[in-house]
Amino acid sequence: GTLSYLGAVVNSEDILFRPKEMTATAERFDLEEDRSKAIPQAVGLDVTINWKPYADSMEVRTKKEPFDLYKEGDYKFTGLGILTPNGLKGSGLLNWEKASMYSKDFSFGAFSARSDTMNVKIKALEADALALETSNLNGFADFDQQYAKFKSNSDVGETFLPYNEYVTTMDEFEWDMEEQIIIFKAKEDGLAQFISTHSTKDSLAFLGKTARYDLKTSRLEVGGVEQIRSADA
């Protein structure tokens, strides 16, 4: 039969009703975008369903292929989706051309994603390379505005810049996705460490007050650097 719930439609030949839940498998799961309720479009193929009407939630998981998420663009979500009257939640990996975010507690808007605890990887222009990688952040990505903002949940958080081979203690940043510019924010004392991870630049480190990373050119500009100690100088 056909099940409709909060804008989602499931056609299944394998529905099992229990006293407080319904389970099913289906070839397709369709959730329509609803901007007024901040619900994204989501399409999943070959899915398992666990609907809990008394808890007012539906859990959906794909068996092989990820969900196609959002009405625009090519966004893939691998993991568990949970549909409730408060919107679509999720636990898993959101991946697209420019970056990926992993969280056990996503809240998805019509064209956005946020979480109190997530890991973020931003891709470099070169294939299979990462420009930025960091974990344990709270923040959001608004794909309508092409803007994202993240801040570490830890006082000792680090942000890795693998492509440029540096790591920094600047753990709060804003990302202009359209212009491909990342602006870092230093901690309250106004200074952050930058440490080279290059094999031939061992122990090269310095302090800076500001940082700007242009992903188009892979150029990292650090301001407020009073000195850089190199070798024995």
Phi, psi and omega in degrees: 000190183240130178246130175242130182209116175051043178090353178264144179233131179230126173252123185221147172255011185216073181252131179238118180264129174243173184304323185233010179202164176231131176243152181197160167242150183209152177287336185207141173238127182236123173240123182278144175294138175223098183297326182294334180249009179057043178250129181275162169285138178216132179231126178232139179251141179056074189243160168247142185239139170226101182261126180243089186298327181286334174269354179054052178211150177232122178264132182229132178223135176275148181277323185231293185279149178288167173290144165272114187251141178077153184282331182246151175079182182243086181245129181244136177237122179250119180147208183258127174256139181233113181262126179224170175300340179272001178123191181263123174254172180194156174228112182159207187246123173259121186231137173212184189302322188266339188193179172215150177226136178240134178204151173271359184210068175280147165241118183261132170265187180300325176208051181203169177209140178216158178199152175279339181216113181209162171251142185232135172231124177250130188275144172281167181294329178286143183298142175061026178237147179251133175275324184214141177212128178202165187223170177056055180248155163247145182168194183206160173230121178254106185280340172296311182274352184054049184219139177221151180218135183221150176214139182290145174276352184249148177283347182239033181290151178231148176242124182264138177241078190300320184294322179271353178060054174221158170229142182227153175273000171290113188237020174229130183206155175245144185233115172275101187289331180287313180276349181060048179239133174247126177249121181267154177237130180282168178289181186299329181284353174085000181232146177220152179274146169233121185236128179286138174252009179292139186296333181260005180239038183302132178077001176290120183208153178202169180253144178218158182259329182224159177208141179224127183242116178266108183290338181291325182249354184062028182264124177255118180250124181243127182253164178071028179269111183282323181201156174230117177274124180232141182051232180259009184280000000 
